[in-house]
Amino acid sequence: MATLATSAFGLLAVGTAPSALAASGTLGQLAAAQGRYFGSATDNSELNDSPYTAILGSEFNSITPANSMKWDAVEPQQGQFNYTNGDAIVSFAQSHNQKVRGHTLVWHSQLPSWVSNLPSSQVQAAMENHIAKEAGHYKGKVYAWDVVNEPFNDDGSYRTDAFYNAMGKDYIATALKAARAADPSAKLYINDYNIDGTGAKADAMYQLASDLKKQGVPLDGIGFQGHLAIQYSVPSNIQQNLQRFADLGLDVAFTELDVRMQLPSDSTKLATQADYYRQVTNACLAVSRCVGMTVWDFTDKYSWVPNTFPGEGAADLYDDNLQIKPAYTAVSNALGGSGGGGGGDTTPPSAPSGLTVTGTTATSVSLKWTASTDNVGVTGYDVYRGSTKVGSATSTSYTDTGLTASTTYSYTVKAKDAAGNTSAASSAVTATTQSSDGGGGNPGTGAAKVQYKNNDTSPTDNQIKPGLRVVNTGSSSLDLSKVTVRYYFTGDSGATTFTASCDYAAIGCGNITQKIVALSSPKAGADHYLELGFTSAAGSLAANANTGDLQIRINKTDWSNFSETDDYSYATNTSYADTTKVTAYVNGTLAGGIEP
Ligand code: XIL
């Protein structure tokens, strides 16, 4: 069982630290100084994100698996138990001296259908077996279990799930007893949402809790999920509500705190959100049996909110880039801290080394460097062009775009950590963008090819409709005004004059020219070609880039039918594929494809 880190801040009075005494410390350390824990939910896939785990492992002294101890994860088929993901979370916690809140044994949601499909006479045995096995597996490893999650409807009536339908409300006492038998030292909780303030649902939970206590059922705590939203008011009387449960002899805790908002966020909303977090933290600190708080993940990067409440988000203490938000500062301050983030860490990361240029085009420079190290963890890098910060990266590479051709730029990179410490700058590198004419005034170096698809459903109607796109296969930028493309066809009978038009071009039909040229000596499948060109406003193509879709149409001036299937450039593919039968030229020299 992980224990809380010993606190260095034990002299601060609960909730009353004047700012002059504001302590530096992580949220976990500050809470520990108040005899509490501060935790976060986490999920297995997130454990591969090292800037994230640097914060998870240092800032929090409790974690809750967001999904990996739920019934569908642990016993997806009856009697088949899988603890792999839950064990990974426990192991992370153990190596970071963190408590684990086990979540959750009995819940209507994320419940495999085999449970809901059982005859009701078999549900109790299945539930008791699930609890015995899972709580037995984690015996001694979890600090607390959310034994029963979300038993109530919002009006305070019991939720009629598989367990209630089979056993009535007694399923709750039965589940608690089974959990106690499986792990006698774990604190056993009932957990729910919309019970944070007083109201019908909180009253129903209060009635249940006091009945269970009277009956001697093993119940140790009530979990208040704390899924709040700034468009609704702060729950009323949070402190008094927590206190009445505490007065029953129960621990209380915020177990899934987050404060969502309608997106986009702005500074006003973020300040309101910070105030909600502050009020919840203060309410917990004012109740001696409020043992701790858990946020339902600490960063917007991994919040469950956008998936569940469309249009809402930004609910957490850190933003998508793992930078602290006003809400973090509010919680830290409420816990008696300085609000700075990163637990008073003042050690900056090492300067990034090995900064090199990995590529240039006429308009961009790509960079990579070697990762910095940090005493807590590197959360990202800032990239500077001269003295201007041009962007940030969480990996060790970056491409600076929107540059001018044939221009030399100088770059440096700095690393940063969660506390906002910034490293010294790396050594500078310079990079010169390529010339915009295909390279060094020697346009022949830009190689091009054409990709084709057939946009025409009928090869015998009065139009030919090729979809074309030009790809720069060279390593330098390609000036499109120097590029032409030829599509070969036969005019068949009827008029020998043609019209070509552009139906759509990703780069704009106005940037394309079309003409039809008769071959002086016709070839098999080709007595004419359509020649596409580009205006200078079409710009240039970076290496490997393409023009995007060019949808072209050819018709005869008398609108008589073609017979396309024997045309040299014709093919039947309806999505883009390389073709050698539509040719590309740079400055009039064949660059891609084979002429008929
Ligand atoms: C959420 C998880 O965060 C999501 O990843 C999952 O898709 C759905 O469940 N109340 C609870 C939590 O008790 O288990 C829920 O977690 C959020 C609401």
Residues whose N, C-alpha, C, O or C-beta is under 5 A from the ligand:
A	BS01	XIL	A66 W304
